[in-house]
């Protein structure tokens, strides 16, 4: 419980300190090119389970659709309690 309270306080303090920089970056991205400021993408995490990541857009708006997909979702063991990393690496 104490660690959780520290994590929340530290992350809130970090956001309060860095918010002016985040606003400046957002404005510069918007002035530089059209499209959304925040980029989101589905990636593969621990246990091969997908998660969504959000970050500042640092590329052209259509970039994800221009390349080949790097991950195949076929046979994703997320819902089946699939193998852990130790089993896969042996």
C-alpha positions, 0 to 999 in steps of 0.5 A, spaced: 500 500 500 505 504 501 509 503 495 502 504 491 501 511 494 509 513 493 508 511 485 502 515 485 505 521 488 511 521 484 508 520 477 503 526 479 509 530 481 513 528 475 507 530 470 506 537 474 513 538 473 514 536 465 507 538 463 510 545 460 514 541 456 509 536 453 505 542 451 510 545 447 512 538 444 504 538 442 504 545 439 510 544 435 508 537 432 501 540 430 505 546 427 510 542 423 504 537 420 497 535 419 494 529 423 493 527 430 499 529 436 498 523 439 500 516 436 497 509 438 499 502 436 497 495 438 504 492 441 505 485 444 507 485 451 508 480 456 505 473 455 504 475 448 498 479 450 497 485 446 496 492 449 495 499 446 501 504 447 500 512 446 506 517 444 507 523 441 507 522 433 514 523 430 513 520 423 508 522 417 501 520 419 500 514 414 506 511 416 503 505 420 500 503 413 506 503 409 510 498 411 509 490 412 506 488 419 511 485 424 506 481 428 501 476 426 496 475 431 494 468 429 495 463 435 495 468 440 496 464 447 493 470 451 486 468 452 489 460 453 494 462 459 499 460 453 507 459 455 511 463 459 518 466 456 522 461 460 518 455 457 519 459 450 527 460 451 529 453 452 
